[in-house]
Amino acid sequence: MLARVHSGSLQGIDGLPVEVEVDITFGLPSFSTVGLPEGAVRESKDRVKAAIKNSGYEFPNRRIIINLAPADVKKAGTGFDLPIALGILAASELFSPELLNEYGAIGELSLDGGIRPVPGLLSLAIAARDQGLKGILAPEDNASEAAVVSGLEVIPVKHLHQAVDFLAEIKSINPVVVELEELFRLSSEYEVDFSEVKGQEQVKRALEIAAAGGHNVLMTGPPGSGKTMLARRLPTILPDLSFEEALETSKIYSVMDLLPMEQGLMTIRPFRAPHHTISDAGLIGGGRIPRPGEVSLAHNGILFMDELPEFKKNVLEVLRQPLEAGNVTIARAASSLNFPARFVLVAALNPCPCGHRGDFRHECICSPQEIKRYENRISGPLLDRIDIHLEVPAVPFREMTSETEGESSAVIKKRVSAARKIQQNRFSRDKRIFSNGQMGNRDIKKSCSIDKTSRNLLEQAIDHLGLSARAYYRILKISRTIADLEAGKDIKARHVAEAVQFRRLDRKNKVLNG
């Protein structure tokens, strides 16, 4: 007899509908799986056979053929265990296959028939809904992950016999229900706050501008000046994730099996801080079966790269595509996958190899040649994609011990969110741009017109302060964001004057083009 079970496989971070066809015929006992199965899928026959027997069902002593359609796409993962087992039992006429036309199934089987969670369940649930299925049978441990998808019943099952009883209509199981508003309310709080930062008012102002416009930031300062502390608090002033952003981010974390089971959805903006020993594949994504890297895990959030010059040159250079395009393309012989990677880069470095150049508390021991080599580890094309350059000085003792608290993250966040709404209205017709930091030269010319006074000021800055030509458009973008923070329609001279202060590396001509 032939039985069909709806299931799915992952392609990048998206789900691909897969139909599991099970045919049981007379002949010598055998179990074969076709349809380009990877190793974990081929091994499922042993798990399925043991799970069926240990659940109290009879395993058919016949010729069994499993086909995973479409047969020209590679299938990977252990999520096919449950649909294969259900297909075998349905083909053995243990229960009527009627409900299998309405419900899909995804899950890994243990040898005793237990159903274990699988990565990527959120993406697979979205694919099942788009396929027109009424619902899916999913592992109970991470069923809440799939339940955030509207228009799809998610039936939680912990054991194979529960799935069989449900499909045989012997026992009903209530679908998992997730209250999205409550989920966002309970889990959208941060453990850190900007009010905890002592001093550094100019740096905090710059980070507010960066958050408001989605600008990349490079911070230079001695060890202990607070670069990491400030970077970790930047997500607290970013606007709240919309449901669409949360869903897109959660898909990435679901595929990587990093989504908290009790949560089911990412409700705060991610903060990723990879170590400087990371490989280019770890940062950008890749592998035999391509998986997202750190830049994709930072999607809709912050990618913090501390000690930037210590990263390998090839690792830094692969950042150029995601910073420019907001996505990553991983090409393989058989396919090409695209991962989203729209993030704010916050990079930090010391002013010199010893870290004490310009520090009033310590003496620098580096030679000019050592300092130049250290600075030149960052190429010009990469530096060109960073809008804001900051000097983070050491905090004086008086400010460090002050009991006066600065503005809280909540207060700053209100101003940032208001500025982002202005930008959303400005770019509502352009689906490529979400903030000022993503504007290209054509968009800048359209949205960043300046008056004669501002133009003269900018011309003087370029001529007399030695600013590079590439700084021109960066200054205009930052000026536009500063004006948005004031809810101003036009860019004023004071906005341009403040923006000029955030191109320090251009002004000092520290880094050569690479």
N, C-alpha and C positions, 0 to 999 in steps of 0.2 A: 504494500500500500504506500501511497505517496502523501506526505504532509509538508506544509509550508509554514514557516514561522518568520515573522518580521523581526529584524534586528538591525544592527548598524556597526560601522567601523569608522575610525578616525582618519581624516585626511588633513594633516596639519592641526588646526584647532577646530575644524568643522566636522560635522557628522555626515557620513555617507550612508544612506539606506541600503541595507543588505538583506536579501531574502535567503533564508536557510532552507534549502530543499532536502528532504530526507526520503529516501526510497529504500524500502525493505523488500527483498525478493528471496525466492528459494535459491539455494546454492550453497556452496561451501561457506562456512562462517568466516566473514571478513568485515573489516571496518576501514573504509577509505574516505578521505576528504579531498575534494578538488575545488578549484576556484582560487588559485594562487594563495594558499594559506602559508603564513610564516610559522616559525618553529613552535611558538606557544599555542597556535591554533591546531597544528598537527598533533601536538601532545594531548589535546583535549579528549581524545578518545579514551585514554586510560582513566582520566578524572571522571568523565561521563559514565563509563561502564561501572566504576566502583560506586559512584554516587547513586546510580539507579538501583543497584543491588542492595546497598546499605540503607536505602530508603524504603525497602520492602517491596520493590517492584521486580518483575522478571525481565531480565535483559534478553532480547530476542537472539536466538542462536541461528541467525541467518546472515545473508549477505546484505550489508548496510553501506549505502553510498550517500555521502553528504556533499551537496554542491552549494557553494557560496556565490550567489549572483549579485552583481555582475562579475563574471569570471575573469575579466581582464584587468582587475584592480587588486593589488596586494592587500591581504587582510592580516591584521596583526592584533595581538592582545588576547586576553583570556575571557573577554565578555561574551564569546560565542558558546561557552559551556552550557549555560542555561537554555538558550534556544535550541541547541542541538539535542539536549536531553529531552526537552518538551516535544521536539519533532519526532524523536524515536518513539516516545510513549504514545503520541497521537497516531503515528503510523502503525503502531501495534494495536490500535483501536482500544486503548485504555480509556480514552475519553473522546468526545466529539470535538472535531477541530473547528467548530463554528466560531468560538471566541478568538481563535488565533487569527481570524481575518480582521479583527478589530483592535487587538492588543499586540504590541511588540514585547520582546523579552531581552534583557541584558543582565549578565551576571556571571561571576566565576564560581565554580562548584568546588567545594572541598570533598574529600573522599567519603565523608559521612552524609553527604547531601546538603550540607550547609551552603548558603549563598553569600559570597564575599563581595565587597565593593570593588568597582572597577574605575580607573581614571577616565576622564572625559565624558562622564554620564550626562553632564549638562548639555554638551554639544550633541550627544546622541538623542537626548530628549527633544531638543529643538528640531532635529532632523525628522524624528518620529511625528511630531506635530505637523511639520510642513508636508509630510507624506500623507496626512489626512487620517492618521490613526486616532482612535478614541482614547487610548492610553498605553502605558507600558508597565510591565512587571519589572521592578528594579530592586536591587539589594536594599534591605531595610536600613542598613547602617548609613548609607548616603542618599537615601531616597529624597530627603529634603532638598538636596542639590537640584534634582530634576523637577521638584514641585514648584520652583519659582517660574517655570514656563507656563504661561496662561494657555487655557484651551486644551490641556492634556491631563488625563487622570494618571496619577502615579500610584501604582499598587505596590506597597512595600511587602517583600517576601524575605523570610529569613532561612527557609528550608525548601527543598525541592517539593516535598509533599504539600506545602502550602500553595505553591504555584499550581500544582496539579488539581488540588481541591477547588481552587478558584476557577480554573478553566473548565473543570467538570461541573461547575455550578453546584458543588456540594456545600461549599462554605464561602460566604461573601467576605470581602476585605475592604475596609473603608480607605479611600484614597488619602494620601498625605496632603495636608493643607498648610500652607505657609502664609502668614500675615506679613506682607512686604513692608508696610508702613511701620509695624512694630519691630521688624528686623532692622530697618534703617535706624530707628530711634534708639534701640538698645545697643547697637554695635558701631555707632558712628562717633564714638568718643576716643580721644587720644590721651595717652598717659603723660605727654609732655606739653609745655605751653611756652609761648614767647615771653610771658611775664617773668619767667625764671632766668632770662638772659640779662646779665648785668652789663650796663654800658652798651657800646657798639651801636649807638643810635643811627649813625649813617649807614652802617651795614644792614641793620634791620629795615631801614627805609628802602634800600636797594632791593632787598629780598621781597618786600611788599610789591615793588614795581615788577620784579621778575614774576611773582605769582599772578599779578593782575594781567600781565601781557603774555605769559607763557614763555618768557625769555630764558635762554640758557645762561648760566652764571659760572664765572671762574673766580675763586677766592684765593688770594695770596696772603700768607701771614705766617709768623713764627709758630712753633709748636705751643699748644696751650692757649692760643688766642681765642679759641671758641669756634673754629671753622666747622668741625663736626657737630657740635652742639647746635649751631645755627641751622645747618643743613637738615638735621633730624626734625627740626620744628617747622620747616617749610611746608610739609603737607598739611599742618594744622591750620594754615591760613588760605589754602586753596579752596575753591568753591566745592560744595558737596557734589558727590557723584550723582549724575542722573541715572535713571534705571537702565537706559540703553548703555551708558558707559559702564555701569556695574556689571551688566550682563556680559559685555564684551570682555571686560577684565576677568570676570569669573570663569569664562570659557578657557582662558589661557591657564589659570591656576588649576582648573579641573583637569585639563589634559596632563598637566605636570604632577597631578595628585598632591597638590599643595593647598587645596581648598579645605578649610576646617569642616569636618563632618557635621558638627552641631550648628554651623552657621548657614551653609548652603549658598551664600552669595557674598561677594566682596562688597562691603559697604563703605570702606574708607579707601582713600587713594594709596596705592602701594608705594613703599620706600625700599629700594634695593641698593645695597652697598657692596658690590663684589670686591674681593681682595685683588691686589695688583698682580697676583700670580695667575689670574684667570687666563684661559686660552681664548683665541678668537672664536672658536666654536661655542665655548661656554658663554661668551658675551653676546654673540650675534645669533646663535642657534646653529643647529646642524646635527650631524651623526648619520649613521647608516639609515636609520629611519628618522628623518629630520624632526627635531623637537625645538620648541622656542628657547631662546637664550635669555640672559638678564635684561636685555633691552626690551624684550616683549613682556617679561614679568613686570617691568616698570611702566607698562602702557597705562596711560591716563594718570601717571604719578610722577615720582622722582627717581632718577638714576644718579646716585652719589658715587663719585669716583675720587676717593681720597688718595693723596700722594700720586697725582696724575702722571708726573714724569717717570714713575717707577713701573708703569704698565709697559708691556712690550710694544715696540713701534707698530708691528702688524696688527696688534689688538686695537690700538688707538685709531689706526687708519680705517678699520672696518666700521667705525662709528659714523663715518661721513654719510653713508647712504641713509640710515635711519634718521639722522639729524636733519637731513635735507628732505626726505620723502615721507617720513612718518611711518614707514613699514620696512620689512626685511624680506628679500626674496632669496630662498634657498633652492638652488638649481641642482637637480640630479639627472642621471641619464634617462630614467623612466618618467620623471615628473618634475614639476617646479611648484614649490609651495610658497605662499605669502603669509607672513606673520605680522600683525599690527605692532607698531613700536613708536607710538606718539607719546613722548615723555619730555619732562624738563630736565636737562642735564645740569647737575651741580658738581663742579670739579673743584678740587682744592690742592694746593701745592705750597711747599715752603719757598721762601724767597731765594734760597740757595741750598746746596747739599747739606750743610750743617744746620740750616734752619734759622740762623740767628742774624742774618743781615737785616739791618734796620731795627733790631730789637734793642731797646735801651737797657735791658737787663743783662744781656750777654754780648760777648764779643764774637764777631764772625771770623772764622779761621780759613775761609775759602779763598782761593786765588781767583783773579778775574777770568782766567781760562776755564776753571772748574765751573764757575757760575754760568759762563756762556754755553758750555757743553750741556749743563743741566737744563737751561732754558730752551735750548734748541731741540730737546727731545720732543717738544710739542710742535707739530708742523703748522705752517701757515694756513693751509686749507682747513685744518681742524679748528684752529683758533678763529678763523673767519666765520665759523658757525656758532660762535659764542658771543652773545650780544653784550653782556654786562661783565666788566672786569672790576674786581674789588680788591682793595688792600684792607686786610683785617689786622689792625694793630694789637699788640698786647694790651690787656686791660689793666689800667692803673689800680693800685691797691685800694685807693679811696672808693673807686666805683665798684670794685669787686666785693667790698664789705658793706656797701650801702644797703640799707633796708628798704629803700624805695623801689617799688615794683614798677616795671614798665607796662606798656599796653598789653592786654591779654590777646591771645590768638583770636578769640571771638570778636573783639572790637576790630582788629585788623581785617579779619575775614569778611566782615560786612562791607568794608570799602572795596576789597578785592572782588567780591561777588557782584557788587554794583557795577564795577568797571567791566567785568566779564559780560554782564548783560548788555552793556552798550556795544561791545564787540560782537556779540551774537546777533544783535539787530543789524549791525553794519555788514556782517558777512552772511546774512541769512540766505542769500541767493547763491552762495558759493559753498558747496559741500566739502571743498578741500581745506578750507581755513576755519579754524575755531578760535584763534586768538591772534593778537598783533604779532607775536613772535613767529608766526608761520607765514607772514606776508612775503611775497616775492617782490622783485623790483617794480613790476607793473602795478601790483597792489599798493605798494608804497606811494608811487606817483599819484595814484587815484585817491588814497585816503589820508595822505600826510602832506598836504599842501601847506606852505608856510608863508607868512607875510614878509615884507621887505626887511624889517628889523631883524627878524629871526634869520633870514637868509644871510644878511651881513654878518651877524654873530657867528653863524656856522662857517662862513667863508674865512673869518678871522681865525677861528679855532683850527681849521685845516691848514691855513697858511703859517700861522705863528706858533702853534703848539706842535706842529709836525705830525698831525694826524694822518693816517693812511687813507687812501681813496676808499678802501672797503669799509672804513668807519662811517662814511657819510650816510649810507642807508641804515646802518645799525642805529645811529644817533636819531634818525628820523623815526624809526620804529619805537625806540624808547621814549622819545618825546610824545608820540601819539598815546602811549600808555599812561604817561604822567598826566597828560591832559584828560584822559578818560577817568583817572582817579579823582580828578576835580570836576568831573561831569562837564568838561568844557568841549564845545564844538570845534573850536579852532586851536591850533598849536601856537602858543605864545613864546616870546623870547626867553622867559624864565624857564619854560619847559625844556627848551633847547639847551640852555645854560646848565641845567641840572643833568641832562642826558650826556653832555660832553664829559662830565666828571667820571662817567662809567666806561670810558675807553682808555684806561690808564696804560695798558700795554702798547696800544698804538702810539700814544703820546710819547712814551719813553723809548719806543722802538726797540723793545727788549727781545722780541722773538722774530727770527727771520722766516721768510716763506720757505715751505718745504715742498 
